[in-house]
Amino acid sequence: MDYTINVTLQTERNVKDTSKIPFGVQPTEHMFMAEYKNGKWHNTRIVPFADLTLSPFTLCLHYGQTVFEGMKAFAMNDGRTNIFRPYKHYQRFSLSLERMCMPQVPEDLFIEALHQLVQLDANWIPDGEDGALYIRPFMIASEGRIGVKVSDEYLFMIVCSPAHQYYAKALKVKVEDRFVRAADGGTGAAKCGGNYGAAFYPTELAKAAGYDQVLWTDSRHHEFIEESGTMNVMFYIDNTLITPPLSGTILDGVTRDSLLKIAKERGINIEERSISYREIQSALDDGKRVEAFGAGTAAVIAPIEVIAIGNKDYNCYIGKDAIMYQLQKDLLNIRNGNTPDSHNWNYII
Ligand SMILES: Cc1ncc(COP(=O)(O)O)c(C=O)c1O
């Protein structure tokens, strides 16, 4: 690797009990930082977590040139720490950066920075099966210049926070028939800040109507299911696991990919294809058992118990023997070292 990561240790830790910390509020002691200027990454370092100082002219504050990732590290049963599929997250980070005209981070720098940071702050991983260290790599356009342009300078950082299960209960979602998250040719497959800011308004309307999230549909027909919140979605109907394809408008979820591979190994029928809300509706109208769930790093698996289509609420199956829980269990077993990691998904520190 061409980069040396300088480390300045934070010696004081004022949080002892990580068991009750809500998601995303408590940083760990350290963070990684690097600056991009004159076509190169400089000053690669791990330092005590601290606020940033930015000029009000900073480009990302105005034009949204920002990209992020979200991944997790876990404590394995044998006491070792693993980061789940960092290379797959790196690939997606790279694609997002390209889409947003931002410079690439060399893979070895990304992995080494993650490794050193997680090694330092792994003692923040809360106890229990759902305890994890949430890891947030991100990049922002940092040039101080107020004109609309691609930035010449960037800041790449990694911060961490202790995490537990994201959603405590099964979700109620509403099929969105007015607003869209992403259209063909847009930024739906990139993990860029603007996608999330634009999703808030429709999501708040859904919440005001008593739902947790919207189930996004395609921009042309408002009919084919896309994804939901910070999750890909999957349905289990007629012994088949169905999930929307990677069409360019949804995120290529690492959890989605992992669950599909696990399901395949279990001999489950898999269909990556467009799925209309009408198909789900008619299966439910016919009295079929339909499982619906979100899949994502934060939530792992989020069972969906209600899907609102038009003015009607439909109930999905969330019984204990649901396939989604078996898939989740398989994934947890790989991560905590109970079953062999045949795909090399665990990056062990
Ligand atoms: C919009 C969106 N879709 C899907 C996902 C799930 O992706 P992953 O499983 O990689 O966390 C996320 C979370 O990162 C997301 O933000």
The ligand as a Tripos MOL2 file, in Angstrom:
@<TRIPOS>MOLECULE
LIG
   16    16     1     0     0
SMALL
NO_CHARGES

@<TRIPOS>ATOM
      1 C1        -31.9140    2.5700   -0.5440 C.3       1 LIG1
      2 C2        -31.3400    1.3310    0.0330 C.ar      1 LIG1
      3 N1        -31.7030    0.1490   -0.4770 N.ar      1 LIG1
      4 C3        -31.2110   -1.0040   -0.0080 C.ar      1 LIG1
      5 C4        -30.2990   -1.0270    1.0290 C.ar      1 LIG1
      6 C5        -29.7650   -2.3290    1.5250 C.3       1 LIG1
      7 O1        -28.4150   -2.4760    1.1920 O.3       1 LIG1
      8 P1        -27.4130   -3.2920    2.1210 P.3       1 LIG1
      9 O2        -27.9760   -4.6620    2.2620 O.co2     1 LIG1
     10 O3        -26.1290   -3.2870    1.3720 O.co2     1 LIG1
     11 O4        -27.3420   -2.5850    3.4080 O.co2     1 LIG1
     12 C6        -29.9070    0.1850    1.6060 C.ar      1 LIG1
     13 C7        -28.9270    0.2160    2.7100 C.2       1 LIG1
     14 O5        -27.7800    0.4520    2.4950 O.2       1 LIG1
     15 C8        -30.4250    1.3940    1.0950 C.ar      1 LIG1
     16 O6        -30.0610    2.5690    1.6230 O.3       1 LIG1
@<TRIPOS>BOND
     1     1     2 1
     2     2     3 ar
     3     2    15 ar
     4     3     4 ar
     5     4     5 ar
     6     5     6 1
     7     5    12 ar
     8     6     7 1
     9     7     8 1
    10     8     9 2
    11     8    10 1
    12     8    11 1
    13    12    13 1
    14    12    15 ar
    15    13    14 2
    16    15    16 1
@<TRIPOS>SUBSTRUCTURE
     1 LIG1         1 GROUP 0 **** ****
